[in-house]
Amino acid sequence: MGYFDAASSAPLHPVARQALLASLDEGWADPARLYREGRRARMLLDAAREAAAEAVGCRADELVFTSSGTRAVHAGAAGVLAGRRRVGRHLIVSAVEHSSVLHSADAHEAAGGTVTQVTVDRGGSVDAAGYGDALRPDTALACLQSANHEVGTEQPVAEVADVCRAAGVPLLVDAAQSLGWGRVEGGWSVLTGSAHKWGGPPGVGLLVVRKGVRFAAQGPADERESGRAAGFENVPAIVAAAASLRAVRAEAAQEAVRLRELTERIRARVPREVADVEVVGDPRRRLPGIVTFSCLYVDGESLLHELDRAGFSVSSGSSCTSSTLTPSHVLKAMGVLSEGNVRVSLPFGAAEEDVERFLGALPGAVAAVRRTLGAPEPRAAVRDDVLVVDSLGKRCPIPVIELARVIGDVPVGGLVRVLSDDEAARLDIPAWCEMRGQEYVGEEPAERGTAHLVRRLG
């Protein structure tokens, strides 16, 4: 009824389906062989590479196909870091990169390299000057996503690429979220993408390494895909990926206008129709189809289930939907509310009436979750003129609910001391203070967990 999770995986584009079925009969053979069937498969593979390269804006011999976007990121980062090892072993990433980039950074650090994370503002955007400050003589590689996967914020890739190029440092761009909308501009050196993000089949990624970039492929040697992506090419899926990329690009300009209007409608109406909501992400420099907001006093997992029952498939960066009960690293880096987080990412062709139905169902879904959670009586006590709320052992969003219930019990200028051992409280209590006009004084050590001090301003 309402599939609104295209940022995770877009529905298969009709052109991709047609290309996949058509190429199954011609592209099953080994494209490395010289007999008739192999030559047919090679022709399909070469044509797909040319089409994908034209869409990306690179040479065909700079682009290889991988088994996934994640694999492209891992291969790209490892290859450049190895190729430039004589320069040094310093890697720069932004704090809001996709987990595939951060996992590559963790592996690099575990192997003896060093990593610098560049911070972002509350909209989720980096400052190009931050990359300039992070550059060192031993910097081998910098990474920056073209657009964020959780909040849709577009990054200043061209500006960062200029800073890196001036220092002689290659820039790897994870373009998984934006490639279906258009080329990534600027002097980037390495680029990765993932077909299932733009309506192609899953299991196809692409890796572009510009000529002149030092690159040493890691892992066992393999003669396929210029030695940069091991394994037998899935020619039918690759053909479908390239065909769908061209198809969505042909529709992108018109569809961007339509989807931007729909997400703008969501951004404007959700805070009006649902109390205590924070819309996150840059309001202007963002992808057309993504809008993200967080709801106070809501368990994110329960809200997603409630919306699913109403017929809407959405995603979340909320700590309440994570098995580790830790906040999304993106929302944490931005310093915004994480509880009750909802990401709406509209696929190409999303219907206006489905968006209207979603806006009609959301207030009731949020209210139902809040009723289910209730407003538990906090264990509060006054000690040294400070109201103490013991929320130890309670998870998001209960510590914030208990804080909200007692803030009116202290005089203006008085303090509330919230005891919590929930990692999400470090993010959500300061965010609540900003939303409600109260002062977050900070943390202080406690016998168990952490004490969060809040001063009532009004």
Secondary structure, DSSP 8 states (H G I E B T S, - for coil): -EE-BTTT-----HHHHHHHHHHHTTS-S-TT--SHHHHHHHHHHHHHHHHHHHHHTS-GGGEEEES-HHHHHHHHHHHHHHHTTTT--EEEEETT--HHHHHHHHHHHHTT-EEEEE---TTS---HHHHHHH--TTEEEEEEESB-TTT-BB--HHHHHHHHHHTT--EEEE-TTTTTT----S--SEEEEEGGGTTS-SS-EEEEE-TT------SS--SGGGGTS-S---HHHHHHHHHHHHHHHHHHHHHHHHHHHHHHHHHHHHHHHSSSEEEES-SSSB-TTEEEEEETT--HHHHHHHHHHTTEE-B---GGG-TT----HHHHHHT---TTEEEEE--TT--HHHHHHHHHHHHHHHHHHHHHH------EEEETTEEEEE-TT--TTHHHHHHHHHGGGS-TT-EEEEEE--TTHHHHHHHHHHHHT-EEEEEEE-SSSEEEEEE---
